[in-house]
Amino acid sequence: MEARFRRASRLAWRLRKEGRPLLWPEEPPDGRFYREGEALGLWEWRLGFPPDRPVVAIDVETTGLSPHRDRVTELAVVRLEAGEKRTFARLVNPGRPIPPRVQRLTGITDADVRDAPPLEEVLLEARPMMEGAVWVIQNAGFDLGFLTPALERVGFRMEPKVVDTLRLARAFLPGLKSYRLGHLADVLAWPGRRFHRALDDAEATLWVMRELYYLRARGRAIFLEAL
C-alpha cells in the first residue's frame, strides 16, 4: 500500500511540473487525479483548497512530551485563505531549561529563548492569524495539551474545528510503516526537508492536509469539518 501511495505522489509531482494533463493509459491511482479522455490531471487544478473556510496549520516545539511538566519553546502558524499564504513563527520562553537532547533535536537552545516572550504573549500576537479558520494539527492532542491552558488564560475560546492529520492519514492512507509527520510528508512528496522546527512542521502539516483532502474529495468540494 505504501509503495502505491508513493507512486501516486510522484505522479502528482510530475503533473505539477508539467502544469497540464498527461497521457496516461491506466486508471487514476487515487482521488487526487481525474481522467480526461486519455489524459490524467490533478483535481487541484479544478477544485481549490481550502474549499470553504480559511485553514490554519499549527505546530509547537516543546521541552518534552508532558503538557504537565514541559513547556512550549516555539509556536508556528501557517494560514491559507483565498489562495494567499501567511506565516507566523516565534520562539517562546519556556521558563525552564531545555534538556540537551531536545536542544540537539530542535536546534533551539536556552540562549535562543532567554529573551523570548512567554507563550501567552505569543498567542496574543498570533491570534489574528488563528481566528475564523479551521485548525489543522498533526497529532492534535499533543499540541493542544500545551496550548489549551494558555489559550484559556488569555481568553481565546477555541471555537474553530480542529482537524487532526494523524487521524485522517490513518483512515485515508492505510498500511503505512509510520504515521509520524516526517514519514507522511515523505510519502506525499512534500518538497521541504527540515523537521523539528515549528514553521517547517506547520508547512509540512499543511501539505499533508492538502494532499489528504484531494485524495478524499475525489473532485467534490467537501467541507473540512466533514472530514
C-alpha positions in Angstrom: 0.0 0.0 0.0 2.7 2.5 0.9 4.5 1.9 -2.4 1.3 2.7 -4.2 0.8 6.0 -2.4 4.4 6.9 -3.1 4.0 6.2 -6.8 0.8 8.3 -6.9 2.7 11.2 -5.1 5.5 11.0 -7.7 2.9 11.2 -10.5 1.3 14.2 -8.9 4.8 15.9 -8.7 5.3 15.1 -12.4 1.9 16.6 -13.3 2.6 19.8 -11.3 5.9 20.2 -13.0 4.2 19.9 -16.5 1.3 22.0 -15.4 -1.1 20.2 -17.8 -2.8 16.8 -18.1 -0.6 14.0 -19.5 -1.4 10.9 -21.5 -1.9 8.0 -19.0 -3.2 4.6 -20.0 -4.2 3.4 -16.5 -7.0 4.4 -14.2 -6.3 7.3 -11.8 -4.2 5.9 -8.9 -6.2 7.7 -6.2 -8.6 10.5 -5.6 -6.1 13.3 -6.3 -6.4 12.7 -10.1 -9.1 13.0 -12.7 -9.3 11.4 -16.2 -10.0 13.5 -19.3 -10.2 11.2 -22.3 -6.8 9.5 -22.5 -5.1 12.1 -20.2 -4.7 12.3 -16.4 -4.9 15.6 -14.5 -5.0 16.9 -10.9 -8.2 17.9 -9.2 -6.3 20.7 -7.6 -6.4 22.4 -11.0 -10.2 22.5 -10.8 -11.0 22.4 -7.1 -9.4 25.0 -4.8 -8.1 24.3 -1.3 -9.4 25.1 1.2 -12.9 24.8 -0.2 -15.0 26.6 2.4 -13.1 28.4 5.2 -9.5 29.6 5.8 -7.3 26.8 7.1 -4.5 27.3 9.7 -1.8 24.8 10.3 -0.3 25.0 13.8 2.8 23.4 15.3 4.7 23.8 18.6 8.1 22.7 19.8 8.4 21.9 23.4 10.9 21.0 26.2 9.5 17.5 26.4 6.4 15.3 25.9 4.4 16.0 29.0 2.0 19.0 29.0 2.0 18.9 32.8 5.8 19.0 33.2 7.1 20.6 30.0 6.6 23.9 28.2 6.4 25.3 24.7 9.6 26.7 23.1 8.3 27.7 19.7 4.9 28.3 18.0 4.2 28.5 14.3 1.1 29.2 12.4 0.6 29.0 8.6 -2.7 30.4 7.3 -4.1 29.7 3.9 -7.0 31.8 2.7 -8.3 32.6 -0.8 -5.0 31.3 -2.3 -2.9 33.6 -0.1 -0.5 32.0 2.5 0.8 33.9 5.5 3.2 32.6 8.1 3.9 33.3 11.8 6.7 31.9 13.9 8.0 32.9 17.3 10.3 31.5 19.9 8.8 31.1 23.4 10.5 31.4 26.7 9.5 28.1 28.5 10.6 29.4 31.9 12.8 26.4 32.4 15.9 24.8 30.9 15.6 22.9 27.6 17.0 19.4 28.0 20.2 18.8 26.0 18.6 16.1 23.9 15.8 18.4 22.9 18.3 21.2 22.1 20.0 18.7 19.8 16.8 17.7 18.1 15.3 21.1 17.5 18.4 23.3 17.5 16.6 25.6 19.9 18.9 26.4 22.8 18.4 28.1 26.2 20.3 31.1 24.9 17.8 31.4 21.9 14.8 31.6 24.2 16.3 33.6 27.1 14.8 36.9 25.9 11.8 35.5 24.1 8.2 36.3 25.3 6.1 33.9 27.3 3.5 31.7 25.5 0.6 33.8 26.4 2.1 36.9 24.8 3.0 35.0 21.6 -0.6 33.6 21.4 -2.0 37.1 21.6 0.3 38.2 18.8 -0.7 35.1 16.7 -4.4 35.4 17.5 -5.4 37.4 14.3 -3.8 34.6 12.2 -5.6 31.9 14.1 -9.2 33.2 14.3 -12.0 32.3 12.0 -10.3 29.3 10.5 -10.2 25.5 10.6 -7.2 24.5 12.6 -5.1 21.7 11.2 -2.6 19.9 13.6 -0.6 16.8 13.3 -1.3 14.7 16.4 -3.6 17.4 17.7 -4.0 16.1 21.2 -0.3 16.7 21.9 -0.1 20.3 20.7 -3.5 21.2 22.2 -2.4 19.7 25.5 0.2 22.5 25.7 -1.8 25.3 24.0 -5.3 24.9 25.6 -4.4 26.2 29.1 -2.6 29.2 27.7 -5.4 30.0 25.3 -7.8 29.9 28.2 -5.6 32.2 30.2 -5.7 34.9 27.5 -9.4 34.5 26.9 -9.1 32.9 23.5 -12.0 30.5 23.2 -11.2 27.5 20.9 -14.2 27.8 18.6 -12.8 26.5 15.3 -13.0 23.0 14.2 -9.7 21.1 14.7 -8.7 18.6 12.1 -6.0 16.0 13.1 -3.9 15.0 10.1 -2.7 12.0 12.1 -6.3 10.7 12.4 -7.0 11.4 8.7 -3.8 9.8 7.5 -4.6 6.6 9.4 -8.0 6.5 7.8 -7.1 7.5 4.2 -3.5 6.0 3.9 -3.8 2.6 5.4 -0.8 0.3 5.7 2.0 2.9 6.2 5.0 1.9 8.1 4.7 5.1 10.3 2.3 8.0 10.7 4.8 10.4 12.0 4.8 13.8 10.2 8.2 13.2 8.6 7.1 9.9 7.1 3.7 11.3 5.9 5.5 14.2 4.3 7.9 11.8 2.6 5.2 9.5 1.3 3.2 12.5 0.0 6.3 14.1 -1.6 6.5 17.3 0.4 9.3 19.4 -1.2 10.7 20.5 2.1 13.3 18.6 4.1 13.6 20.2 7.5 11.7 19.0 10.6 11.6 19.7 14.3 11.2 23.4 13.9 7.7 24.7 14.3 7.4 26.6 11.0 8.8 23.7 8.9 6.5 21.2 10.6 3.5 23.5 10.2 4.3 23.8 6.5 4.6 20.0 6.2 1.3 19.6 8.1 -0.5 21.9 5.7 0.9 20.0 2.7 -0.2 16.7 4.2 -3.7 18.1 4.9 -3.9 19.4 1.3 -3.0 16.0 -0.2 -5.3 14.1 2.1 -8.1 16.5 1.2 -7.8 15.8 -2.6 -7.3 12.1 -2.0 -10.6 12.0 0.0 -12.6 14.6 -2.0 -12.2 12.9 -5.4 -13.3 16.1 -7.2 -16.1 17.0 -4.9 -16.0 20.1 -2.6 -16.1 18.7 0.9 -16.2 20.9 4.0 -13.1 20.4 6.1 -15.3 20.0 9.1 -16.8 16.9 7.5 -13.5 15.0 7.1 
